[in-house]
Amino acid sequence: MIQFPNCKINLGLNVVDKRPDGFHNLETILYPVPFHDVLEILPAQDGLFRFDVTGLAIPGGHEQNLCVKAFRILQADFGLPSVKMHLHKVIPMGSGLGGGSSNGAFTLKMVNELFGLCLERENLKKYARRLGSDCAFFIENHPVFAYEKGDRFEPVAMELSGLFLAIVIPGLHVATADAYRMVVPAIPEQALSEVIQLPIEEWKERLVNDFENPVFEKFPVIGGIKTALYHAGAVYASMTGSGSAVFGIFNDLPDLPVMQGCFCRVWRLGSVEGQ
């Protein structure tokens, strides 16, 4: 079985306060993006578990990878036999695009189907929340308003089809834990659920990512990318997550400037189901 775990962008990200458990409450809009890794999972005919990675190098041991963790959770609960997994990594780590979270969530969905576990989506989300805050989003994989740790969702009505999305990823890794240490939690002046319903032309001054100021101060090149996207004609541009990737939304196919050391991709957005 082969599937293509996609990434996401954050449309606005407000860090509201710090929780007693050490995590943070936040509010954000999570939006799926058609930029994919490749994941293959097959039953292990020889009974030996195997996890192979090609493409971008992934730091850390295999047992720390969210694909492996996701499989181990289901294996422990359902007594599953071993599998062979092959992940071809395309979405860079430390970019705020949620590629690792997507890999973990897709593993849950694929193992559920492969072994006929008949887990409903809500049960899959419960498993996904054990892996990380973003993981549960990729079970449904539709635009949502996310709150609490970013793992509780409400539907959000929004439509970006026909617009162009550019993502620029510099050769920088922004550690999520470091980003949270730099940010100062605060209640937003205007509710994100209200801002997102405004015309996209009004987002520039109202739809904010609280991580931007501290991350831009530490990594000025990331702030420079956002400025370059606006100069290229973006109607809205923002860092996604805690960085380092920056995206721009354009009415027309953009002619992006050459940005040394950066990975750039552009998509025309269709309906979310068809992306």
Kinemage of the C-alpha trace (Angstrom):
@kinemage 1
@onewidth
@group {chain A} dominant
@subgroup {mainchain}
@vectorlist {calphas} color= white
{ca met a 1} P 0.000 0.000 0.000
{ca ile a 2} L 1.360 3.400 -1.020
{ca gln a 3} L 0.000 6.806 -0.001
{ca phe a 4} L 1.237 10.383 -0.192
{ca pro a 5} L 1.230 12.246 3.148
{ca asn a 6} L 0.726 15.950 2.497
{ca cys a 7} L 1.691 18.980 4.559
{ca lys a 8} L -0.239 21.978 5.919
{ca ile a 9} L 0.055 25.696 6.414
{ca asn a 10} L -1.154 27.807 9.326
{ca leu a 11} L -3.393 30.715 8.449
{ca gly a 12} L -2.843 32.820 11.539
{ca leu a 13} L -1.410 31.410 14.756
{ca asn a 14} L -2.180 32.931 18.142
{ca val a 15} L -0.383 31.575 21.209
{ca val a 16} L -2.998 32.365 23.844
{ca asp a 17} L -1.548 31.154 27.154
{ca lys a 18} L 0.561 28.486 28.816
{ca arg a 19} L -1.198 25.429 30.210
{ca pro a 20} L -0.552 23.806 33.604
{ca asp a 21} L 0.808 20.737 31.760
{ca gly a 22} L 3.564 22.842 30.165
{ca phe a 23} L 1.996 22.981 26.713
{ca his a 24} L 0.402 26.117 25.229
{ca asn a 25} L -3.150 26.881 24.212
{ca leu a 26} L -3.278 28.266 20.711
{ca glu a 27} L -5.674 29.167 17.933
{ca thr a 28} L -4.953 28.664 14.253
{ca ile a 29} L -6.466 27.703 10.922
{ca leu a 30} L -4.899 24.526 9.527
{ca tyr a 31} L -5.093 24.224 5.749
{ca pro a 32} L -3.890 21.158 3.779
{ca val a 33} L -1.366 21.698 0.993
{ca pro a 34} L -0.615 19.370 -1.964
{ca phe a 35} L 3.094 18.951 -1.153
{ca his a 36} L 3.788 15.306 -0.357
{ca asp a 37} L 6.084 12.669 1.045
{ca val a 38} L 5.686 9.067 -0.142
{ca leu a 39} L 4.911 6.266 2.312
{ca glu a 40} L 4.701 2.547 1.555
{ca ile a 41} L 3.596 -0.049 4.120
{ca leu a 42} L 3.529 -3.787 3.411
{ca pro a 43} L 3.138 -6.888 5.599
{ca ala a 44} L 6.564 -8.315 6.465
{ca gln a 45} L 6.585 -11.754 4.857
{ca asp a 46} L 9.678 -12.734 6.828
{ca gly a 47} L 8.216 -11.472 10.110
{ca leu a 48} L 10.941 -8.837 10.547
{ca phe a 49} L 10.060 -5.182 11.077
{ca arg a 50} L 11.840 -2.780 8.750
{ca phe a 51} L 11.741 0.987 8.321
{ca asp a 52} L 13.739 2.526 5.480
{ca val a 53} L 14.097 6.196 4.566
{ca thr a 54} L 15.161 7.777 1.297
{ca gly a 55} L 15.141 11.403 0.204
{ca leu a 56} L 15.911 13.937 2.920
{ca ala a 57} L 17.868 12.639 5.884
{ca ile a 58} L 15.884 12.390 9.121
{ca pro a 59} L 17.809 12.917 12.363
{ca gly a 60} L 17.391 10.531 15.277
{ca gly a 61} L 16.839 6.802 15.514
{ca his a 62} L 14.074 5.033 13.641
{ca glu a 63} L 12.111 4.257 16.821
{ca gln a 64} L 11.735 8.035 17.336
{ca asn a 65} L 10.137 8.515 13.928
{ca leu a 66} L 6.399 9.181 14.047
{ca cys a 67} L 5.727 6.503 11.436
{ca val a 68} L 7.294 3.890 13.663
{ca lys a 69} L 5.666 5.284 16.809
{ca ala a 70} L 2.257 5.213 15.111
{ca phe a 71} L 2.697 1.604 14.068
{ca arg a 72} L 3.959 0.568 17.512
{ca ile a 73} L 0.864 2.073 19.191
{ca leu a 74} L -1.507 0.046 17.018
{ca gln a 75} L 0.696 -3.040 17.165
{ca ala a 76} L 0.588 -2.977 20.974
{ca asp a 77} L -3.197 -2.616 21.108
{ca phe a 78} L -4.103 -5.095 18.348
{ca gly a 79} L -1.235 -7.588 18.369
{ca leu a 80} L -0.295 -6.796 14.782
{ca pro a 81} L 2.438 -8.669 12.915
{ca ser a 82} L 5.487 -6.801 11.649
{ca val a 83} L 5.470 -4.598 8.574
{ca lys a 84} L 7.965 -3.124 6.171
{ca met a 85} L 7.748 0.666 5.820
{ca his a 86} L 9.517 2.849 3.298
{ca leu a 87} L 9.310 6.627 3.674
{ca his a 88} L 10.581 8.846 0.890
{ca lys a 89} L 11.048 12.194 2.618
{ca val a 90} L 10.418 15.340 0.583
{ca ile a 91} L 8.880 17.789 3.100
{ca pro a 92} L 11.777 19.344 5.065
{ca met a 93} L 11.943 18.959 8.828
{ca gly a 94} L 11.850 22.052 11.033
{ca ser a 95} L 9.869 23.991 8.441
{ca gly a 96} L 6.519 24.325 10.241
{ca leu a 97} L 4.747 22.359 7.508
{ca gly a 98} L 3.825 19.388 9.693
{ca gly a 99} L 5.405 16.746 7.476
{ca gly a 100} L 6.346 14.455 10.359
{ca ser a 101} L 2.874 14.760 11.868
{ca ser a 102} L 1.361 13.886 8.513
{ca asn a 103} L 3.598 10.820 8.211
{ca gly a 104} L 2.412 9.594 11.609
{ca ala a 105} L -1.264 10.191 10.870
{ca phe a 106} L -1.084 8.523 7.467
{ca thr a 107} L 0.615 5.520 9.075
{ca leu a 108} L -2.365 5.161 11.425
{ca lys a 109} L -4.812 5.350 8.526
{ca met a 110} L -2.846 2.945 6.346
{ca val a 111} L -2.316 0.338 9.084
{ca asn a 112} L -6.014 0.588 9.963
{ca glu a 113} L -6.905 -0.217 6.354
{ca leu a 114} L -4.153 -2.776 5.778
{ca phe a 115} L -5.165 -4.931 8.745
{ca gly a 116} L -8.923 -4.238 8.673
{ca leu a 117} L -8.987 -2.762 12.182
{ca cys a 118} L -12.207 -0.856 11.384
{ca leu a 119} L -11.199 2.126 13.524
{ca glu a 120} L -13.498 5.092 12.962
{ca arg a 121} L -12.032 8.554 12.399
{ca glu a 122} L -12.626 9.713 15.964
{ca asn a 123} L -10.726 6.718 17.290
{ca leu a 124} L -7.904 7.376 14.835
{ca lys a 125} L -7.763 10.965 16.076
{ca lys a 126} L -7.366 9.727 19.651
{ca tyr a 127} L -4.360 7.676 18.588
{ca ala a 128} L -3.019 10.603 16.567
{ca arg a 129} L -3.183 12.943 19.576
{ca arg a 130} L -0.827 10.584 21.396
{ca leu a 131} L 1.755 11.241 18.683
{ca gly a 132} L 1.648 15.048 18.621
{ca ser a 133} L -0.564 18.116 18.398
{ca asp a 134} L -0.712 18.415 14.603
{ca cys a 135} L -1.189 14.723 13.913
{ca ala a 136} L -4.935 14.519 14.461
{ca phe a 137} L -5.527 17.188 11.811
{ca phe a 138} L -4.254 14.893 9.063
{ca ile a 139} L -6.836 12.217 9.853
{ca glu a 140} L -9.600 14.385 8.366
{ca asn a 141} L -7.240 16.537 6.255
{ca his a 142} L -9.717 19.393 5.714
{ca pro a 143} L -9.429 23.072 6.716
{ca val a 144} L -10.248 23.509 10.395
{ca phe a 145} L -10.112 26.029 13.209
{ca ala a 146} L -7.726 24.379 15.694
{ca tyr a 147} L -7.591 25.282 19.375
{ca glu a 148} L -6.344 24.118 22.793
{ca lys a 149} L -3.017 22.391 21.969
{ca gly a 150} L -3.918 22.660 18.296
{ca asp a 151} L -5.503 19.212 18.390
{ca arg a 152} L -9.164 20.166 18.879
{ca phe a 153} L -11.051 21.196 15.778
{ca glu a 154} L -14.080 22.987 14.456
{ca pro a 155} L -15.059 23.168 10.778
{ca val a 156} L -14.202 26.419 9.023
{ca ala a 157} L -15.807 27.681 5.823
{ca met a 158} L -13.188 29.089 3.490
{ca glu a 159} L -12.288 28.802 -0.156
{ca leu a 160} L -8.892 29.446 -1.757
{ca ser a 161} L -9.435 27.526 -4.989
{ca gly a 162} L -8.109 29.275 -8.075
{ca leu a 163} L -5.467 31.166 -6.104
{ca phe a 164} L -1.752 30.372 -6.280
{ca leu a 165} L 0.235 29.252 -3.266
{ca ala a 166} L 4.003 29.671 -3.094
{ca ile a 167} L 6.057 28.080 -0.336
{ca val a 168} L 9.662 29.116 0.256
{ca ile a 169} L 11.813 27.041 2.606
{ca pro a 170} L 15.224 28.386 3.597
{ca gly a 171} L 18.026 26.073 4.621
{ca leu a 172} L 17.267 26.694 8.296
{ca his a 173} L 15.802 24.507 11.008
{ca val a 174} L 13.671 26.274 13.612
{ca ala a 175} L 13.203 24.025 16.643
{ca thr a 176} L 9.616 24.175 17.864
{ca ala a 177} L 10.651 24.101 21.527
{ca asp a 178} L 12.986 27.066 20.981
{ca ala a 179} L 10.243 29.010 19.201
{ca tyr a 180} L 7.837 28.505 22.112
{ca arg a 181} L 10.480 29.734 24.549
{ca met a 182} L 10.790 32.951 22.523
{ca val a 183} L 7.094 33.748 22.118
{ca val a 184} L 5.025 35.732 24.634
{ca pro a 185} L 1.463 34.358 24.966
{ca ala a 186} L -1.359 36.900 24.684
{ca ile a 187} L -5.085 37.040 23.978
{ca pro a 188} L -5.547 38.316 20.384
{ca glu a 189} L -7.258 41.662 19.861
{ca gln a 190} L -9.652 40.113 17.336
{ca ala a 191} L -10.827 36.535 17.248
{ca leu a 192} L -9.143 34.473 14.556
{ca ser a 193} L -12.498 32.991 13.596
{ca glu a 194} L -13.625 36.525 12.684
{ca val a 195} L -10.438 37.564 10.881
{ca ile a 196} L -10.418 34.541 8.596
{ca gln a 197} L -13.850 35.521 7.235
{ca leu a 198} L -12.578 38.909 6.036
{ca pro a 199} L -11.565 39.378 2.391
{ca ile a 200} L -8.060 38.025 1.860
{ca glu a 201} L -6.872 41.527 0.968
{ca glu a 202} L -7.467 42.516 4.615
{ca trp a 203} L -5.506 39.617 6.100
{ca lys a 204} L -2.120 41.340 5.822
{ca glu a 205} L -2.674 43.597 8.816
{ca arg a 206} L -5.001 41.345 10.809
{ca leu a 207} L -4.068 37.667 10.333
{ca val a 208} L -0.894 37.248 12.361
{ca asn a 209} L 1.446 34.468 13.419
{ca asp a 210} L 2.715 35.164 16.942
{ca phe a 211} L 5.947 33.290 16.242
{ca glu a 212} L 7.015 35.656 13.477
{ca asn a 213} L 8.524 38.518 15.490
{ca pro a 214} L 10.825 36.406 17.698
{ca val a 215} L 11.788 34.055 14.861
{ca phe a 216} L 12.447 36.927 12.445
{ca glu a 217} L 14.639 38.580 15.079
{ca lys a 218} L 16.739 35.440 15.436
{ca phe a 219} L 16.655 34.536 11.721
{ca pro a 220} L 16.318 37.767 9.690
{ca val a 221} L 16.482 35.828 6.411
{ca ile a 222} L 13.043 34.347 7.163
{ca gly a 223} L 11.525 37.792 7.565
{ca gly a 224} L 13.261 38.788 4.337
{ca ile a 225} L 11.477 35.990 2.506
{ca lys a 226} L 8.100 37.269 3.663
{ca thr a 227} L 9.001 40.764 2.418
{ca ala a 228} L 10.139 39.324 -0.920
{ca leu a 229} L 6.834 37.507 -1.382
{ca tyr a 230} L 4.900 40.724 -0.854
{ca his a 231} L 7.185 42.491 -3.338
{ca ala a 232} L 6.398 39.683 -5.791
{ca gly a 233} L 2.686 40.502 -5.509
{ca ala a 234} L 1.345 38.272 -2.744
{ca val a 235} L -2.027 39.330 -1.375
{ca tyr a 236} L -1.075 37.581 1.856
{ca ala a 237} L 2.190 36.140 3.144
{ca ser a 238} L 3.132 34.554 6.446
{ca met a 239} L 5.473 32.163 8.159
{ca thr a 240} L 3.767 28.839 8.811
{ca gly a 241} L 3.824 27.240 12.244
{ca ser a 242} L 6.976 28.081 14.144
{ca gly a 243} L 8.932 28.295 10.883
{ca ser a 244} L 11.084 28.189 8.888
{ca ala a 245} L 8.841 27.953 5.798
{ca val a 246} L 7.077 31.085 4.513
{ca phe a 247} L 4.138 31.035 2.130
{ca gly a 248} L 2.497 33.586 -0.097
{ca ile a 249} L -0.979 33.559 -1.640
{ca phe a 250} L -1.268 35.166 -5.074
{ca asn a 251} L -4.110 35.987 -7.432
{ca asp a 252} L -1.921 35.161 -10.437
{ca leu a 253} L 1.005 32.851 -11.086
{ca pro a 254} L 3.911 34.638 -9.382
{ca asp a 255} L 7.316 35.348 -10.857
{ca leu a 256} L 9.340 34.685 -7.731
{ca pro a 257} L 12.776 36.222 -7.264
{ca val a 258} L 15.785 33.940 -6.968
{ca met a 259} L 16.360 33.312 -3.266
{ca gln a 260} L 19.762 31.794 -2.650
{ca gly a 261} L 19.723 28.572 -0.653
{ca cys a 262} L 15.920 28.326 -0.609
{ca phe a 263} L 13.563 25.641 -1.855
{ca cys a 264} L 10.567 27.150 -3.696
{ca arg a 265} L 7.378 25.564 -4.997
{ca val a 266} L 4.164 27.021 -6.429
{ca trp a 267} L 0.740 25.373 -6.753
{ca arg a 268} L -2.601 26.482 -8.104
{ca leu a 269} L -5.087 25.588 -5.404
{ca gly a 270} L -8.162 23.597 -6.326
{ca ser a 271} L -10.964 22.478 -4.081
{ca val a 272} L -9.514 20.957 -0.918
{ca glu a 273} L -10.708 17.500 -1.951
{ca gly a 274} L -9.057 17.818 -5.345
{ca gln a 275} L -5.728 19.301 -4.376
